[in-house]
Amino acid sequence: MLTRIGRTAHGKPWDEAADAELRSRVEAGELLPAIAKAMGRTQEAVRSRANIMHVPVRSSLGRGRRALTQLPLVDETLEQ
């Protein structure tokens, strides 16, 4: 028999308490990996449920590839 490690809520349906916990963790600024680990669910499960609830959840602190292209270029040798 195979055992699933780290996913205590695997296959468990979402209830109102889990929805409330997800919403409060997102509002507190927690990131997707931390929320998934704390709730015993996969990141995919948490992201899917957040999408259903129309709650934007962040997976990282980064601003994304698009933001990097909009940063001004600075030549450090000119500033000295």
C-alpha positions as CSV (number, residue, x, y, z in Angstrom):
1,M,0.0,0.0,0.0
2,L,1.3,3.4,-1.0
3,T,1.2,6.3,1.5
4,R,0.9,9.9,0.5
5,I,3.3,12.1,2.5
6,G,2.5,15.7,3.4
7,R,-1.0,15.9,2.1
8,T,-3.3,15.2,5.0
9,A,-6.3,16.7,3.3
10,H,-5.9,14.8,0.0
11,G,-9.3,14.1,-1.5
12,K,-11.0,15.9,1.4
13,P,-13.7,18.4,0.1
14,W,-13.4,22.0,1.0
15,D,-15.7,23.2,3.7
16,E,-16.6,26.7,5.1
17,A,-13.9,26.5,7.7
18,A,-11.2,25.7,5.2
19,D,-12.4,28.5,2.9
20,A,-12.3,30.9,5.8
21,E,-8.8,29.8,6.7
22,L,-7.6,30.2,3.1
23,R,-9.1,33.7,2.8
24,S,-7.6,34.8,6.1
25,R,-4.2,33.5,5.2
26,V,-4.3,35.3,1.8
27,E,-5.4,38.5,3.5
28,A,-2.5,38.2,6.0
29,G,-0.1,38.1,3.0
30,E,1.0,34.5,3.2
31,L,2.3,33.0,0.0
32,L,0.9,30.0,-1.8
33,P,3.6,27.5,-0.7
34,A,3.2,28.4,2.9
35,I,-0.6,28.2,2.8
36,A,-0.6,24.8,1.1
37,K,1.9,23.4,3.6
38,A,-0.1,24.8,6.6
39,M,-3.4,23.5,5.2
40,G,-2.0,20.1,4.3
41,R,-3.0,20.5,0.6
42,T,-1.1,20.8,-2.7
43,Q,-0.3,24.2,-4.1
44,E,-2.5,23.3,-7.1
45,A,-5.5,22.5,-4.8
46,V,-5.1,25.8,-2.9
47,R,-4.7,27.8,-6.1
48,S,-7.7,26.2,-7.7
49,R,-9.9,26.8,-4.6
50,A,-8.6,30.4,-4.4
51,N,-9.6,30.9,-8.1
52,I,-13.1,29.5,-7.4
53,M,-13.4,31.9,-4.5
54,H,-12.1,34.8,-6.6
55,V,-9.2,35.3,-4.1
56,P,-5.9,36.3,-5.6
57,V,-3.1,34.2,-4.1
58,R,0.6,35.0,-4.7
59,S,3.1,32.2,-5.3
60,S,6.1,34.4,-4.7
61,L,7.3,37.8,-3.7
62,G,8.7,38.5,-7.1
63,R,7.1,41.0,-9.4
64,G,7.3,38.7,-12.4
65,R,9.2,38.9,-15.7
66,R,7.1,41.8,-17.0
67,A,8.1,44.1,-14.1
68,L,11.8,43.4,-14.8
69,T,11.5,44.7,-18.3
70,Q,10.1,47.9,-17.1
71,L,12.9,48.7,-14.6
72,P,15.2,51.6,-15.7
73,L,18.7,50.7,-16.6
74,V,21.4,52.3,-14.4
75,D,25.1,52.5,-15.1
76,E,26.7,52.3,-11.7
77,T,30.0,53.7,-13.0
78,L,28.3,57.0,-13.8
79,E,26.9,57.5,-10.3
80,Q,30.3,57.7,-8.7
